[in-house]
Amino acid sequence: MASNDTLSGVTARSRSSRGKSRDASRKQRVSTSLDTNGEAVPPENGAHTPERKCILSGRHDARDDLIRLAISPDGLVLPDVRAKAPGRGAWLGVDRATLDSAQAKGKLKGALARAFKGKPLSIPDDLGQKIETALERAFLDRLGLESRAGFALVGSDRIQEAARKGRVHLLMHAADAGEDGSRKLDQALRVGNDAEGTDMRGVALPVPRTILAMALGRENVVHVALVDRAAARRVGHALARWRGFIGRDGEAEPRDSSRGLSASTAMNDAGLPADGDDDGGRAAMDDVGI
């Protein structure tokens, strides 16, 4: 018979094992999308995504939905929205207004000092703008990649035809798109998805047609439609991060129109790598400027 000491040791190890299991469970959560009723929809491949803690709010969220900050060799804190920079990082899950307020009150400095273990660091006054610019670039880069892969349609007539056939998974309008043209395409989107009478519509982007045209290498791009589900989820995720940071996530959300799923949540079921980017190995510090 085992001694009490031995049994105590087994019990302690068992408790420790259960504790580690619970910790691992908290750190990894199934990434979901939401349906039109706000109910969670499990990812198609059952993928798990690691979580990180926002240094300002204290809330945990999927790593891919947060914004990583890194330190350059000279101690400058800069955005690392693709989460590829080496070394320790700090994570943000707040919008720009909250970030700017925390920086003005000195709360950001303290939070970063704790996150980076007291390392000497310098916070740029325009950190919020740098993050916004990096997120915009990440979205436009992703959109350009999907376009070059043949997953994007431009031109009202082509988009309208595809939308009526139910082939459009994400519809986007430039900020300066005319209301009549956008309304016409939104209606085609609803027809193609048997969603007439609902508020399903395309997303009004925070950029004008000139910026869209440059991102796609075309002229005068007013509307863009993605006709591949996985591509729509990848672009939708990049767009949701950007819009969430600049405070526009309360507007019409991008939709996987074939199933009515919101694209504003983590999209690991689209087959993205853990860092939310599959750009073929760009320089790790492209958006950090290191």
N, C-alpha and C positions, 0 to 999 in steps of 0.2 A: 504494500500500500504506500502511496506517495505521502511524503511528509507534508505538514501544514505549510512549511516554507516553500516546498515545491509547488503545492497547489496555489499558494499566494502568488508565486512567480508566474504561473500559467494564467491566472486571472488577470494579473497586471498586464501581461503581454496581450491578452485578449482584449482588455479595455483599451489599451494603446492602439491595437490594430483597428478596433471599431472607431476610435477617435480619428485616426488617420484617414479611414474610409470616409467618415463624415466630412472631414476637412476637404478631401479630394472632391467629394460631391458638391460642396459649396463652391469650390473653385471652378468646377465645370458644370455648365447647365446646357440643356438642350436648347439650341437656337431655334426660335419659331418665327413664323409670320403670323399675321392676324387676318381673319376673314372679315367680311363686310359687317358682321355683328360684333366685332371686337374679340372674338373667341380665338384662343391659341390654336394654331395648326402646326403639328409636328413637322420637322423637316423631312423631305422625302428619303434621304439616306440615313436618317437617325444620327447625324453628325453632332458631336459635342464641340463646344467652343470654350476656351478658357476665359475666365473673368478677371477683371482688374478693378481696383478701387479708385474712385475719383478723389484726388487730394483735397478738393474743396468741399464737396457735398458729403463725402464719406460713403456714398452709395456704390455698390458693386454692380457692374454691368458687363456684357460681353466685350471682350477685348477689341473686337472689330468695330464696335459701336462707339468706342472712346477715342480720344485724341492723345497721342503720345508726345511728350516733350523730351528733348535730349539736350545734352550740353556739348557745345563745340570744344575743341582743344583749348581755346582761350577763355573758356568758362561762360560763354554766352548761351542763354537758354533759348532754344529755337524749336519750332514745330517739326515733328517727324511723323507726318500723317500716314506714311506707309509702314511705320513701325519697323524700320530696317537699320536704324543707326545703332552702332555698337555701344556697349556700356549700359549703365543703369538709366532707366527712364522714369518719368512721372506721367500720370494719366489724368485726363480731364474729361468730365462728363457733364459740363455745364455750357450754357450758351454764352455768346460774346458779352451780352449786357452784364451777366453775373460775373464773368471773368474780369471785365474792365472795372467793375465795382470792387471786387476783391483786391485787384491790383492797386486801386486808388487808396484803399483803406489799409494796405500793408498786409492783408491776410494771405495774399498769394506768395509773397516773399517768405513768410514763415512756413507755409505749406511746402514750398519747393525746398527750403533748407532742410526740412525733415525728410522729404522724399529722397534727396540726394546726399543724405547723411552728413550735412554740414560742409560739403565741398564748396570752395569759393565759386560764386556764380554771379552773373550779371543778367538782369531781366530787361529786355528792350522795352522802351515806353510803348512801342506799337506792336506788342506781342499779339494782341487780339487781331490786328489787321494782318499780321504775318500768317496767323493760323487761317483766317478767312481766305487769304490769297492762295495758300497751299491747298486748302480743301477745294476751292474752285478749280485749281489746276488739276487736282486728282480726278475730279469729275470730268473735265473736258478731255483729259488724256484718255480716260477710260472710254468715253464716248467715241473718241477718234479711233481707238483700237477696235472697238466693235464695228465701227463703220468700215474700216479697212478689211475687216473679216467678212464683210458682206451682210451684216445683220441689221443695218440701218437703212431706212427709206427716207427720202426727202422728196418734196414736190407734192402739192395738195392732191392732185389727181391720183397719183400712185398710192398715197397714204389712204385716201378715201376708199379706193377700191379694196386695198388690203384690209382696212378696218371693217368694212361691210362683210367681208368673208370671215371675220373672226381671227385674222392672222396677226393683229397688232397686240403686243403684250405691254408696251409702254409708249404712250404718246406724250410729246413735249412741245410746248409752244414758246417761241422767243418772247422776251419781255415786251417787245414792241410789235408783236403780231396783232393784226386787226381782229376785232371781236367777231366779225362776221365769219372770217375764215376759220378761226378757232372753233366757233360754235358749230359750224358745218362738219368739221372733222370729229368733234366730240359726239355729235349726233350719230355719225357713221360708226364710231366706236361702240356706242350703246346698242345700235342695231345689230352689229356683228356679235355682240355678246348677250343678246336677248335681255338687255338691261334698260329698255326704254321706260321712261318714267322715273329712273333713278338719277342720282347725281354723279354717276361715273363720267369722268372727263379727263382730259389731258392735264399735264402739269405746266403751270406758268413758270418758266425758268427765270432766275434773277439776272440773266444776261440778254443783251440785244442780239439781233440777227447777225450783226457783223462779227461778234465773238463766236457764235455758233458756226458761221461760215469758215472762219479761220481754223477752228478745231477740227472740222471735217474736210478741210482742203477744197471747199466748194465756194460758189458764189451765191449770195442772197438766200441763206438758209433760214426759213421762218418757222417751219415745223419739222420735227424729226420723229419717226416711229421705229421702234425696235420690233422685229418680227421673229426673234428667237427668245424663248423663255429664259434661258440661263443668262443670255446677254442682257435682257431687261432687268433681271435681278442684280446683276453686277453693277450696271449703270444706276439702277434705282437705289442701291445701297450707298454708292458714292454720292449721289444726289441728296439722299436723306441726311447723311452726315453733315454735308455743307449747309443745307437748309435748316437743319436743327441748330447748328451753331449760330447762324445769323438770325435766328428767331422767326423762321418762316415755315416751321413744321406743322403749323395749325391749318395751313391751306390744303388744297386738294392734293392728296398723296398719289405718287406714282402707283400704278396698279399692274399686277400680273393679270391682264384683262381676261385671260382664258379661265381663271378660277376666282377672280375677284379678291386676290390677296393684296394686302398692303405691302409695299416694298420698303417701308420705313424702318423695319427691324432687321436684325442680323440675317444674312442670306448665305449661310454656309452650305445649305442644300443646293446651291448653284454650283458647288464644286470648287469654291475659291480656296486658296491656301489660307493658313491661319492668319496671315497678316492682311488678308482682304485684297491682295493684289497679285496678279499673275502677268506682270508686264515683261516677263522674259529676262529678269535680272538687271534692271536699271541700276545705276550707281546708288549705293545705299543711302547716300546723304543728299540726293537731288533736291528734295524739298527742305532739307535742313540748312543747306548752304554751307556745309562743312567741307 
